[in-house]
Amino acid sequence: MRTSRLEAFSDGVLAIIITIMVLELKVPEDHDLAGLLHTTGVGLLTYLLSFVYVGIYWNNHHHMFHLVRQVSGGVLWANLALLFCLSLFPFTTAWMDESRFEPTPVVMYGLNLLAAAITYFGLQTVIIRQQGPESPLRQAVGSDLKGKISPAFYLAGILSALAIDRSGRIGVWIALACFVGTAIMWIIPDRRIDRVVRQHGTAD
């Protein structure tokens, strides 16, 4: 089948994920800046981080399917696995917010990020195998250095929150720094797929 239905479904799911996350934000009880910071400040920060991650996945997913003409059943299931992991963002984000960054919710958020990265890599791998040895997607991703570094940062963050100063917050802040740093790394524009699309002129 062609990719149009898969892309439309994926776009819809990602839009719903963002909508659910923003609906989780609490309205301030007091109508001033202090009330906003006290009631919603942490929630806005966690929402921003998760929104950026959802945006990164939407952007990369959109670009990846510029190099795909048709999808198999394997691609459909791999895409559903990715969407399942992303659909957990509202839950893990809200838990991390309401706990005020307790170690266990931060670890679960990191596991959610790690699972999403693994399933995205799985989707990418299934597409490359479907396309064969001359896969334009393989040509585009190359060594995929950022894709390999990201899980290492997530794992480092998870282990930090688990093992470093659990009674305090040092490990949690290291974990959050790993998660934020990885997001910043992916925000930087990646022109690999754009270059291959121009070379091929069309999806393959």
VENBELMO-V333506 format. One record per pair of residues at least 24 apart in sequence whose C-alpha atoms are under 7 Angstrom apart, sorted by the first residue. I is the first residue (numbers start at 1). GAP is how many residues later the second one is. Records with the same first field share a line. If there is no record, write none. Layout:
# VENBELMO-V333506
I: GAP, GAP
This chain:
# VENBELMO-V333506
1: 69, 70, 71
2: 67, 68, 69
3: 66, 67, 68
17: 70, 73
18: 33
20: 70
21: 26, 69
22: 25
24: 70
42: 55
43: 54
46: 47, 51
47: 46
50: 39, 43
53: 130
56: 130, 131
63: 130
66: 137
67: 69, 70, 130, 136, 137
68: 135, 136
69: 134, 135
74: 52
75: 48, 51, 52
78: 41, 44, 45
79: 44
81: 38
82: 34, 37, 38
85: 27, 30, 31
86: 30
103: 58, 59, 63, 69
106: 66
107: 51, 54
110: 44, 47, 48
113: 41
114: 37, 40
117: 34
136: 60, 68
140: 52, 53, 56
141: 51
150: 32
153: 25, 29
154: 24, 25
